[in-house]
Amino acid sequence: MNQNFVQPKFTGSRFENSTLPVDVARDLAAYEALLIDLAKCLFLQDHPERQRVPKGFSDVHLAIVRVEVGSTRPVLALAATAAAAQPSLFDYGTNLYFAQARDLIAECIAAPDSTLPEKFPKELLSHFNQLGRSLRKGETLELPRKDTTQTAILNPERRRNLVLATNTVYEREMELTGYIGEADWVKGTFRLHLAESNHVTVPMPESFYDKIRQSGGRNRDYVFVKGVATYDSWERLQRVISVESLEVIKNSQLVTLFDELAQLEDGWYEGQGIAPDKNKLESVAQKFIDFYPENLPLPAIVPTQDGNILLEWDAEGDPSTDIDLGDMRASFHIFGTIGEDVEADFVLSTENGFESFFAFLSAHIQSRLT
């Protein structure tokens, strides 16, 4: 085992105090995969008479021996796999080819875009779709370079340029927000309508089927999708490759409205104005988020100076409701078809208070758009 085969260095706020986030392990695994494939290519370049590398040539792996104190610098050793005999590392100069591959990877990262090392096979640049993918803005992966004190610095932009040197798209982690349109249960995909008014087809893991059934077609339920997608050189989304997580925010617009109210403090209106009671407001918000009728237009929700809230709908008769958070009472008002006042009060703290209130709203509010 080579106890100090390579020592990458990670920089950025996540790597302070010698910590190594778990997701960065994927970068080290991607580095290992590139190292092995490149070592194979280098061997075959030197042995054109062979079609394949010798048996056992790639029975190696990288192991983290330790992480240096003072910075996030894992020391990686090159070792034979359990199934391989230790001497196989040195058959045909195998260890030498892995050392050459290590140095060539660093030179590839450090080289200008137009002058990549001649011995580096361009088809292997696709490995940078994985290597460095966990790096965020402001973070780097540095590799030592042979015969110099300078390092090769891989950051998100450099990784992107390396892939685009031979491809029209590159892969990166993505976060998308929108609502679920129709689902194709045969193909295992769903259409995600994005905030920018366009849409994209997303793979549908079986573990998310229930969420998609519940929220499909509900444009009030926003979803946050995390995964991997391809982008072109203009950073335009091309295709979603995989989905790692899908979070549904039911009635997201109502969530936003109530969250804004919860941020108010006493004196919110020109030095005056009582802030709504946060516990009472949360109780009302949860009922609206969970049970607000789908057939109703969403109201504007505004605070009143006495610490309560007012709901107003853009609908026939200008309906509105004052909700007194102190005694949990809702006072509804609407102008009738011949101009008369229609009023109704509801005690929301009773067992069926909100159910009766929402049923009344459904019967008396008609959107101006219908």
NUBARO-877119 format. One record per residue (C-alpha): y, x, z; residue number from 1. Coordinates in nm, 3 decimals. Each point is the difference from the previous one (the first is absolute). Example, Ala and Ser with C-alpha at 12.3 -4.5 7.8 and 13.67 -1.06 7.14 Angstrom:
REM NUBARO-877119
      py      px      pz  nr
  -0.450   1.230   0.780   1
   0.344   0.137  -0.066   2
REM end
This chain:
REM NUBARO-877119
      py      px      pz  nr
   0.000   0.000   0.000   1
   0.345   0.127  -0.094   2
   0.191  -0.072   0.322   3
   0.345   0.008  -0.161   4
  -0.048  -0.104  -0.360   5
   0.332  -0.185  -0.031   6
   0.267  -0.118   0.240   7
   0.218  -0.282  -0.134   8
   0.315  -0.099   0.184   9
   0.132  -0.354   0.035  10
   0.371  -0.057   0.063  11
   0.191  -0.315   0.091  12
   0.068  -0.212   0.307  13
  -0.360  -0.127   0.019  14
  -0.127   0.355   0.041  15
   0.210   0.106   0.294  16
  -0.174   0.147   0.305  17
  -0.300   0.108  -0.207  18
  -0.119  -0.356  -0.053  19
  -0.206  -0.087  -0.306  20
   0.001  -0.372  -0.095  21
  -0.345  -0.131  -0.086  22
   0.101  -0.117  -0.348  23
   0.087   0.360  -0.093  24
  -0.372   0.078   0.015  25
  -0.022  -0.170  -0.339  26
   0.224   0.271  -0.143  27
  -0.226   0.271   0.136  28
  -0.303  -0.177  -0.148  29
   0.182  -0.024  -0.335  30
   0.082   0.372   0.020  31
  -0.367   0.075   0.056  32
  -0.101  -0.209  -0.304  33
   0.253   0.179  -0.222  34
  -0.107   0.339   0.136  35
  -0.365  -0.064  -0.087  36
   0.072  -0.138  -0.350  37
   0.237   0.287  -0.078  38
  -0.246   0.264   0.121  39
  -0.261  -0.150  -0.235  40
   0.242   0.016  -0.292  41
   0.091   0.360   0.074  42
  -0.367   0.100   0.014  43
  -0.074  -0.168  -0.334  44
   0.308   0.165  -0.157  45
  -0.150   0.337   0.095  46
  -0.349  -0.100  -0.111  47
   0.035  -0.181  -0.336  48
  -0.373   0.041  -0.060  49
  -0.072  -0.246   0.284  50
   0.029  -0.379  -0.015  51
  -0.018  -0.051   0.375  52
   0.078   0.190   0.315  53
  -0.299   0.148   0.190  54
  -0.191  -0.222   0.238  55
   0.163   0.000   0.341  56
   0.333   0.127  -0.136  57
   0.196  -0.297   0.135  58
  -0.202  -0.053   0.319  59
   0.305   0.088   0.206  60
   0.261  -0.179   0.204  61
   0.321   0.068   0.190  62
   0.002  -0.031   0.377  63
   0.300  -0.014   0.236  64
  -0.054   0.287   0.242  65
   0.318  -0.050   0.202  66
   0.365  -0.107  -0.028  67
   0.249   0.277   0.070  68
   0.233  -0.053   0.295  69
   0.370  -0.041  -0.083  70
  -0.041  -0.173  -0.337  71
  -0.247  -0.222  -0.180  72
  -0.205   0.272  -0.169  73
  -0.371  -0.081  -0.009  74
  -0.220   0.303  -0.059  75
  -0.265  -0.089  -0.258  76
  -0.326   0.188  -0.031  77
  -0.225   0.001  -0.307  78
  -0.360  -0.070   0.098  79
  -0.332  -0.081  -0.162  80
  -0.128  -0.354   0.037  81
  -0.297  -0.063   0.224  82
  -0.227  -0.040  -0.302  83
   0.098   0.336  -0.149  84
  -0.114   0.345   0.100  85
   0.285   0.211   0.132  86
  -0.051   0.280  -0.260  87
   0.079  -0.250  -0.280  88
   0.368   0.052   0.077  89
  -0.029   0.345  -0.149  90
  -0.241  -0.059  -0.286  91
   0.176   0.061  -0.334  92
   0.312   0.092   0.194  93
   0.044  -0.362   0.114  94
   0.225   0.096   0.288  95
   0.224   0.188  -0.242  96
   0.041  -0.304  -0.225  97
   0.098  -0.218   0.292  98
   0.260   0.257   0.101  99
   0.132   0.005  -0.357 100
   0.012  -0.380  -0.001 101
   0.191   0.002   0.329 102
   0.262   0.237  -0.141 103
   0.024  -0.185  -0.331 104
   0.065  -0.334   0.170 105
   0.293   0.155   0.184 106
   0.136   0.154  -0.321 107
  -0.031  -0.334  -0.180 108
   0.203  -0.175   0.270 109
   0.262   0.277   0.002 110
   0.035   0.028  -0.379 111
   0.279  -0.169  -0.201 112
  -0.112  -0.317  -0.179 113
   0.015   0.162  -0.344 114
  -0.197   0.314   0.093 115
  -0.313  -0.098   0.189 116
  -0.254   0.281   0.045 117
  -0.202   0.048  -0.317 118
  -0.334   0.013   0.183 119
   0.059  -0.331   0.179 120
  -0.181  -0.276  -0.200 121
   0.246  -0.280  -0.074 122
  -0.267  -0.264   0.051 123
  -0.012   0.099   0.368 124
   0.364  -0.095   0.052 125
  -0.121  -0.355   0.063 126
  -0.125   0.127   0.339 127
   0.362  -0.013   0.113 128
  -0.027  -0.378  -0.007 129
  -0.186   0.052   0.330 130
   0.122   0.337   0.124 131
   0.328  -0.058   0.181 132
  -0.007  -0.378  -0.032 133
   0.048  -0.053   0.374 134
   0.321   0.204   0.000 135
   0.314  -0.201   0.064 136
   0.357   0.072  -0.102 137
   0.118   0.317   0.171 138
  -0.353   0.129   0.065 139
  -0.170   0.296  -0.164 140
  -0.335   0.172  -0.024 141
   0.043   0.377  -0.033 142
  -0.271   0.237  -0.121 143
   0.011   0.381   0.024 144
   0.029   0.192  -0.327 145
  -0.179   0.322  -0.079 146
   0.194   0.327   0.027 147
   0.323  -0.165   0.111 148
   0.156  -0.137   0.316 149
   0.118  -0.308  -0.188 150
  -0.193  -0.325   0.018 151
  -0.087  -0.270  -0.250 152
   0.167  -0.324   0.107 153
  -0.153  -0.336  -0.083 154
   0.215  -0.306   0.066 155
  -0.013  -0.355  -0.143 156
   0.221   0.090  -0.297 157
  -0.196   0.316  -0.089 158
  -0.330  -0.188   0.027 159
   0.136  -0.268  -0.232 160
   0.115   0.255  -0.259 161
  -0.334   0.180   0.002 162
  -0.189  -0.319  -0.083 163
   0.253  -0.111  -0.262 164
  -0.028   0.335  -0.175 165
  -0.313  -0.134  -0.173 166
   0.003  -0.374   0.078 167
   0.237  -0.289  -0.063 168
  -0.049  -0.139   0.351 169
  -0.068   0.134   0.346 170
  -0.140  -0.152   0.318 171
   0.177  -0.045   0.329 172
  -0.015  -0.218   0.306 173
   0.194  -0.323  -0.034 174
   0.129  -0.289   0.209 175
   0.066  -0.325  -0.182 176
   0.156  -0.323   0.127 177
  -0.029  -0.341  -0.161 178
  -0.202  -0.318   0.007 179
  -0.349  -0.071  -0.124 180
  -0.029  -0.201  -0.318 181
  -0.329  -0.094  -0.156 182
  -0.322   0.182   0.087 183
  -0.282   0.087  -0.242 184
  -0.310  -0.022   0.217 185
  -0.226   0.113  -0.285 186
   0.192   0.321  -0.069 187
   0.088   0.049   0.366 188
   0.376   0.023  -0.058 189
   0.313  -0.196   0.087 190
   0.347  -0.013  -0.145 191
   0.274   0.126   0.229 192
   0.346  -0.132  -0.083 193
   0.247   0.268   0.101 194
   0.350  -0.044   0.135 195
   0.142   0.131  -0.329 196
  -0.139  -0.313  -0.174 197
  -0.277   0.182  -0.189 198
  -0.366   0.007   0.099 199
  -0.294   0.237   0.019 200
  -0.377  -0.046   0.012 201
  -0.152   0.127   0.324 202
  -0.366   0.074   0.082 203
  -0.131  -0.239   0.262 204
  -0.231   0.156   0.262 205
  -0.244  -0.251   0.146 206
   0.137   0.061   0.349 207
   0.328  -0.164  -0.110 208
  -0.153  -0.311  -0.162 209
   0.084  -0.231   0.292 210
   0.364   0.110   0.014 211
   0.037  -0.046  -0.374 212
  -0.155  -0.348   0.010 213
   0.241  -0.104   0.277 214
   0.315   0.141  -0.159 215
  -0.071  -0.021  -0.373 216
   0.271  -0.198  -0.179 217
   0.221  -0.021   0.310 218
   0.323   0.169  -0.101 219
   0.128  -0.028   0.357 220
  -0.277   0.230   0.123 221
   0.094   0.358  -0.076 222
  -0.263   0.269  -0.005 223
   0.030   0.374   0.050 224
  -0.255   0.192  -0.202 225
  -0.074   0.369   0.060 226
  -0.218   0.206  -0.227 227
   0.006   0.231  -0.300 228
   0.160  -0.068  -0.339 229
   0.092   0.186  -0.317 230
   0.362   0.059  -0.100 231
   0.153   0.145  -0.313 232
   0.261   0.276  -0.018 233
   0.274  -0.261   0.050 234
  -0.166  -0.115   0.325 235
  -0.094  -0.333  -0.154 236
  -0.310  -0.161   0.148 237
  -0.284  -0.005  -0.254 238
  -0.316  -0.103   0.182 239
  -0.127  -0.057   0.352 240
  -0.316   0.205   0.044 241
  -0.109  -0.089   0.352 242
   0.113  -0.197   0.305 243
  -0.035   0.136   0.354 244
   0.175  -0.274   0.198 245
   0.146  -0.345  -0.058 246
   0.225  -0.162   0.260 247
   0.112  -0.362  -0.035 248
   0.331  -0.117   0.149 249
  -0.021  -0.378   0.011 250
   0.328  -0.178  -0.084 251
   0.169   0.337  -0.027 252
   0.348  -0.144  -0.063 253
  -0.019  -0.193   0.325 254
  -0.119   0.316   0.175 255
   0.308   0.182  -0.127 256
   0.239  -0.276   0.104 257
  -0.136  -0.021   0.355 258
  -0.016   0.380   0.033 259
   0.372   0.019  -0.082 260
   0.077  -0.257   0.269 261
  -0.208   0.192   0.254 262
   0.222   0.306  -0.049 263
   0.312  -0.181   0.124 264
   0.154   0.099   0.332 265
   0.255  -0.183   0.216 266
   0.346   0.024  -0.155 267
  -0.138  -0.008  -0.355 268
   0.286  -0.220  -0.124 269
   0.340   0.169   0.036 270
  -0.085   0.115   0.350 271
  -0.128  -0.341   0.097 272
  -0.312  -0.196  -0.080 273
  -0.316  -0.017   0.208 274
  -0.310   0.160  -0.147 275
  -0.303  -0.229  -0.037 276
  -0.262   0.034   0.272 277
  -0.249   0.240  -0.157 278
  -0.311  -0.156   0.155 279
   0.098  -0.355  -0.098 280
   0.102   0.119  -0.347 281
  -0.334   0.175  -0.047 282
  -0.185  -0.317   0.098 283
   0.191  -0.206  -0.259 284
  -0.034   0.272  -0.265 285
  -0.378   0.013   0.038 286
  -0.032  -0.376  -0.050 287
   0.214   0.012  -0.314 288
  -0.189   0.299  -0.140 289
  -0.342  -0.153   0.065 290
   0.058  -0.369  -0.078 291
   0.316  -0.050  -0.208 292
  -0.094  -0.247  -0.280 293
  -0.053   0.159  -0.341 294
   0.160  -0.295  -0.180 295
   0.335   0.052   0.174 296
   0.278   0.231  -0.120 297
   0.083   0.275   0.246 298
   0.306  -0.058   0.217 299
   0.286   0.229   0.080 300
  -0.031   0.093   0.369 301
   0.319   0.100   0.180 302
   0.088   0.062   0.363 303
   0.248  -0.214   0.188 304
   0.245   0.141   0.252 305
  -0.170  -0.180   0.288 306
  -0.324   0.195  -0.047 307
  -0.186  -0.253  -0.213 308
  -0.085  -0.022  -0.372 309
   0.095  -0.225  -0.290 310
  -0.220  -0.074  -0.301 311
   0.157  -0.116  -0.327 312
  -0.181  -0.098  -0.321 313
   0.135  -0.001  -0.355 314
  -0.139  -0.347  -0.060 315
   0.102  -0.360  -0.061 316
   0.206  -0.139   0.288 317
   0.086   0.346   0.139 318
  -0.266  -0.006   0.275 319
   0.046   0.220   0.305 320
  -0.158   0.050   0.340 321
   0.143   0.135   0.322 322
  -0.268   0.163   0.216 323
   0.090   0.033   0.366 324
  -0.209   0.293   0.124 325
   0.074  -0.085   0.363 326
  -0.191  -0.329   0.009 327
  -0.185   0.054  -0.331 328
   0.147  -0.309  -0.165 329
   0.068  -0.047  -0.372 330
   0.275  -0.237  -0.117 331
  -0.030  -0.093  -0.368 332
   0.274  -0.145  -0.219 333
   0.014  -0.106  -0.364 334
   0.222  -0.230  -0.209 335
  -0.201  -0.293  -0.134 336
  -0.002  -0.127  -0.356 337
   0.302  -0.226   0.061 338
   0.187   0.247   0.219 339
  -0.127  -0.116   0.337 340
  -0.095   0.248   0.271 341
  -0.369   0.051   0.067 342
  -0.072   0.174   0.329 343
  -0.310   0.086   0.197 344
  -0.079   0.206   0.309 345
  -0.321   0.189   0.077 346
  -0.120   0.166   0.319 347
  -0.166   0.310  -0.136 348
  -0.157   0.106   0.330 349
  -0.248  -0.290  -0.006 350
  -0.352   0.046  -0.133 351
   0.075  -0.162  -0.336 352
   0.372   0.071  -0.006 353
   0.009   0.239  -0.294 354
  -0.266  -0.197  -0.189 355
   0.212  -0.317   0.020 356
   0.315   0.193  -0.087 357
  -0.148   0.161  -0.312 358
  -0.153  -0.331  -0.113 359
   0.342  -0.167   0.030 360
   0.164   0.282  -0.200 361
  -0.258  -0.037  -0.275 362
   0.073  -0.372  -0.024 363
   0.380   0.026  -0.002 364
   0.097   0.320  -0.180 365
   0.003   0.015  -0.377 366
   0.109   0.318  -0.176 367
   0.291  -0.024  -0.244 368
  -0.220   0.192  -0.248 369
  -0.265  -0.273  -0.019 370
REM end
